[in-house]
Amino acid sequence: MKNRFLLMAGPRVYADFQNLDDENRLRLVCAGTRRDLERQQIQSREGLALTLYTDDADDAGQPDELLADGIVQYNEQEKC
């Protein structure tokens, strides 16, 4: 078993880690993100702390989620 240190910034919300803007920020617009926000009754707002996750696998093919703590920022140029 691996030892892991995890700082949970806020509610866990799915994010597509491949969907980045020009500043390498995650766009929180995919169906999984919207589903998690709705299910947890979270209103997305500027400054909201979230723990973002996406499905992944380790070298042996075992589930190994990617996690990132983040703060919501509105992208005026992309309107998201």
N, C-alpha and C positions, 0 to 999 in steps of 0.2 A: 504494500500500500504506500502510495506517495504521500509525503507530508506537504501540505499546501497551506499558505497563508492567504486568506481571502478577506478583504475589506468590503463589506456590503454598503454601497453608497445609498441605495434606495431600492424600490421594488424591482424585481427581475422582469425584464421585458425583452422579448425576442427582437433581434436586429439582423439584417443581412449585412455581414461584414464586408461584402464585395461591393456594396452600394455606397460609394464615397463621393463627396463633392470635390471640387478643385482644391480645397484646403485639407483634404483627407479626413473630413468629419463624416460620421455615419449619417445617412439620410434615414429618418425614422418614418418611412412611408409604406413599407411592405405590408401585406395582408397579415402576417404573423405578428408584427408590431401592433397594428391596429386591434387585432384580436386580443392580445395581452392587455393593452391599455383599457379596452372596453370591459373585459372580464374582471379586471381589478378596479374598475371604476376610477381610473386615473385620467385627469384632465392634463393634457400636455401643455406646459407653459414654460416660458423663459425662466431659467434657473433651477428647474426641477432636477433633482438628483435621481439617477437610475442606475441599476446594474444591468448591463446589456449582455445577452448571451446568444450564441448560435451553435447549432449542432456541428460536431466535428468528430474525428476518430484519431486514435493514436496509431503508432506504427504497426501495432498488432491488430488493428481494425476494431478496437474496443471504443465505446463511446467516451469522448473526452471533450466536453463543451469548452468553447472559447468564451471567456468572460472579460468584460471591461466596465469599469465604473465611469460614468459620464454625467455631464450637466447639459440639459437641453438648451440649445440656442436656435433662434429663428433665422433662417437664411432668406433675407429679403429678396435677393436676386432670383432665387429659385422658388420662392413662395412656399417653403416647407421648413 
